[in-house]
Amino acid sequence: MAAAPRSPGFSTTIEALRLREWQIGPGEPMLVMDQFSADDFSLVVDDRADVHVNSKDGRFYLGWFPAGRPGTDREGWKIAVTGTAEVRGYRVSFDTETPADVVAAAVACALETSRQA
């Protein structure tokens, strides 16, 4: 007995094809900033009202640039973690219109991977 051949393409349901609503717009930046404690991080607001957060050891940096980071194309958030002699660090950037919830999730993930040395 031969098995029935599979039809090309994919199958789905009408429900799966319905449009979704996506969060857009910058949202509330305090969702990001509230993750940092004064015990472990330093916060500086500069003369442009940009906010800079650094870990006390200097290896983590978060910059929030509400009007866009100077010299970039609308970069609104910058996360950077300095590497070690053996492993490179990383940088992540988000647009000024990226929802703060998305940035907060990335920051939370980065903070969860840190530990006291």
C-alpha positions in Angstrom: 0.0 0.0 0.0 1.5 3.4 -1.0 1.3 6.4 1.2 -0.6 9.4 -0.1 1.8 12.1 -1.5 2.1 15.3 0.6 0.8 18.4 -1.1 3.4 21.1 -1.8 3.3 24.3 0.3 2.1 24.6 3.8 -1.1 24.2 5.6 -2.5 26.7 8.2 -5.7 27.9 9.7 -7.6 31.1 9.1 -6.9 32.0 12.8 -3.2 31.8 12.2 -3.4 34.2 9.3 -5.3 36.9 11.1 -3.4 40.2 11.5 -1.7 40.8 14.8 -1.4 44.1 16.7 2.2 45.0 17.5 3.4 47.5 20.0 5.0 50.4 18.3 6.4 53.8 19.5 9.0 54.4 22.1 6.8 53.6 25.2 8.0 54.3 28.7 11.8 54.5 29.1 11.5 54.0 32.9 10.8 50.3 32.1 14.5 50.2 31.2 15.9 52.5 33.8 14.1 50.9 36.7 16.2 47.8 36.3 19.4 49.5 37.6 20.3 50.0 41.3 22.4 52.8 42.6 24.5 50.2 44.5 25.7 48.6 41.2 25.3 51.3 38.6 26.1 55.0 38.0 23.6 57.2 36.1 24.5 60.4 34.4 22.2 62.8 32.5 24.2 65.0 30.2 23.5 68.5 28.8 21.5 67.1 25.9 19.3 65.1 28.3 20.8 61.9 27.2 21.1 59.3 29.9 24.2 57.1 30.5 24.2 54.1 32.8 27.5 52.4 33.7 28.2 49.4 35.9 30.5 50.2 38.8 33.2 47.9 37.2 32.9 49.8 33.9 32.1 46.8 31.7 28.4 47.4 31.1 27.1 50.6 29.4 23.6 51.7 28.5 22.9 54.9 26.7 19.5 56.4 26.0 19.3 59.1 23.4 15.7 60.4 23.2 16.5 62.7 20.2 18.9 60.2 18.6 22.5 59.7 19.3 24.7 62.3 17.6 26.4 61.1 14.4 24.0 58.1 13.9 20.8 57.5 12.0 18.2 57.7 14.8 20.0 55.4 17.3 18.0 55.8 20.5 19.5 53.1 22.7 23.0 51.6 23.0 23.9 48.6 25.1 27.6 47.6 25.3 29.4 44.9 27.4 33.2 45.0 27.4 34.8 41.7 26.7 37.8 40.1 28.3 41.3 39.1 27.1 39.8 35.8 25.9 36.3 36.7 24.8 35.1 39.7 22.8 32.3 41.9 24.2 29.2 42.9 22.3 27.1 46.0 21.4 23.4 46.2 20.6 21.6 49.3 19.3 18.0 50.2 19.0 16.2 52.9 17.1 14.6 55.9 18.8 11.1 54.4 18.1 11.9 50.9 19.5 9.4 50.2 22.3 11.0 50.5 25.7 9.5 47.1 26.5 11.8 45.5 23.9 14.9 47.4 25.2 13.9 46.4 28.8 13.8 42.8 27.8 17.3 43.0 26.2 18.7 44.8 29.3 17.1 42.2 31.6 18.7 39.4 29.6 22.1 41.1 29.7 21.8 41.7 33.5 20.7 38.1 34.1 23.9 36.8 32.4 26.1 38.9 34.7 27.5 37.6 38.0 29.8 38.8 40.8 33.4 37.9 40.0 
